[in-house]
């Protein structure tokens, strides 16, 4: 999971999906070419539902050379062939996730507003750290609120990639890009876009590119 000079668009799925119609919608979004990484983030569903979603989505990502990251569950991620796992405060620890996934897979960690936690997991070998929420979000209740300064400080002192998350849209992404975010994580800004998710993904990617040119 490497970022080039442009910040990448890290798309998260909605926490609830109807797999068949969602799969078609996701395929259209991935075909825009705007998405650099996808996280499958399902909440309050059975393990079987998670596995079925992976079986549908993983081939789409593989065909387009887009890494698929599973939220929360390193055990399912490894057995199902996902490219990596993302863990938060209430999930498996970084150490547990790495032990399950192995060195060849991506392990990312939510660090919220804590540079201290980010430094610890970064030193241990995390592939990226995520900071947020930067803006109000309807996707989940944000535990912390942060400013772009945390990204500026992080990128000054370390080369571990950082992800910005929380209420990000095409209209407010610029300060995060300018502050040095390697990836921009988005849920509602794509899936709830008034012109449809394809337009949402294109708009955010265009805003990222316009900021950095």
N, C-alpha and C positions, 0 to 999 in steps of 0.2 A: 504494500500500500504506500506508494510513493507520490508525493506532491511535486509537480513541476513548478515553474515560476508562478503560474496562475493558481489561485486557491481552487481546490476541487469542490464540487457539489456532492455532499454526503447526504443522500436521501434516506429518510426513515419511513417505514410503512406506517399507516394508521394502526392504533392498538387493537382495533376490531376490523376484520375484513370478511367479506363473502367471497370465498376463494375463486370461484369460477369467473364472475364478472370482474373481480379485482385483477386477476391474472391478465386478462385482455387489456385492461386499462394500464397496468404496469408495463406490459410489453410496448404499448404506444409511447409511454414516457421514456423508457429506456432507448427506444428507437430515435428519440430526438438527439441523442449523442451528448446530452447535457449532463448526464449523471456519471460520476466517477466512482462512487461506492454506494452500496445499498445495505441498509440494516433492516433485518426483519425483527420488528418489535411488536409482539403480540402479548396482550395482557389478559389474565383470567381465562385462559383456554387450556384444554388438555394437552398433554404431551403428544398425543396422536394427531391433534389438529396442527400442532407446530410442525411435526414431521411431514404431514401432508402438504403444508404450505411450502416447506423447503423442497419437497419433491417437485412441486410445480415451478417454483421461482428459481431454484439453483441452475437448471439448464438454461433459462433465459439469460441469467447473468454470465454463465460460462461462455455462451455463444457470443456475447458482446464484450468479453474480457473485463467484466465488472466484478470486483470482489463482493461476496455476500457475507455479511457479518450478522450473526445471531445475537440478539440481546439476551442477557441473563444466564443462559444455559450452556456452559462449556461441554457438558456431557452429551447433550443432543447435537451440538455443533460439530463435535469431533466425529461422532458416529454417522452423522448425516452428510459429511463431506463439505461442510461450510468452510469458507476461507478463513474465518476467524470468529471471535466472540467479543462482545462488549459487556463489561461488568460495572455495576454501580455500587452504591453504598450498602444496599440491602441484598446484593447478589453474592456470588462466590467472590472470594478475595482474588487479588491479582495472582498470588502464589498458587492458589488452587487452580485457577483458570490456566495458567501457564503449564502447570504439571499435567493437566489433562490434554491441553491442545498441542503441546510440544513446541519446539523452537521454530518450526517451519510455518506455523500459523500465526495470524494476527491476533493480538490481545490488546484491546483498548480499554481505558478506564475513565469513568466519570470522576472528575475532581472538583466539580462545582466551583467554589470560590477559594479553594485551598492550593496555593502554590507549594506548600509544604508537602501535602499528599502527592502532588504531581511530581515533585523532585524525588520522593521516595520510590514511586513506581517507575518513574523514568530511569532512575539509576539501576533498578532491577531488570529493566529491559522491555518495559511497555512499548508497544509500537506507536501509540499515540495517547495523548491525554485530552480530555474534553472539559472545557470550562463553560459555565453558564448558570442560570439563564441570563442572557443579555437584555432581553426585552420580555414584556408580559406574554405568556403563552397559554393557550387553551388546551394544549395537548396533555399536559400533566401539571400538577401543582408544583411550582418551582420552590425548591428549598432555599435557594440562595439567589441573590442578584449581584451581578458583577458589571464592571465597566471595561471598555476596550484596553484600558491600561494594563490589565492582567496579561493580555496577549503580548503587548509591547515588552513588558518585563520578561516574560517567558522566552520570547524569541531572541532577546538580547543575551541571555545566559545559557541557553541550551539549544541543541539541534533536534531534540525529540519533537516530532510533529504535534501541533495542537489543533483541536477542533473547537469551533465556536458553535454554541447551540442555544436555542431559546427564543421563540417568537420572531425568527429572522424571515424577512421578505426582501423582494427586490428593492423596495424603497428604503430599507434601513441597513442593508448589508455593507455599504461602503466603509463606515468607520471600522468594522471588524476586519475587512480586507486590508485596509491601510495600516491597521495595528499589527498585522502579520499572521493572521489565521491561515493555517495550511489547508484546512477544510472547513466548509460551511455546512452545518447539519440543519436540515429543514424537514419539517413535516407539513404543518398546516399551510405554509407559504406555497407549497406545491399542490397538495391534495384539495385545498379549499380555495384555490385561485378562481376568481369569477369567470374566467374564460376557459377553465378546465386545467387539469394537471399538466398536460403537455405544454400549455402556454406558461404555466407557473414555473416549470423547470427551465424553459428557455429564457424567461424573464430574469430569473435569478442568475443564471449563467451569464447572460448579457450584462447584467449589472456588475458582476464580478469582473468581467473582462474590461468594461468601461472604466472601472475604478483603477485598474492596474496599468492601463495603457498610458 
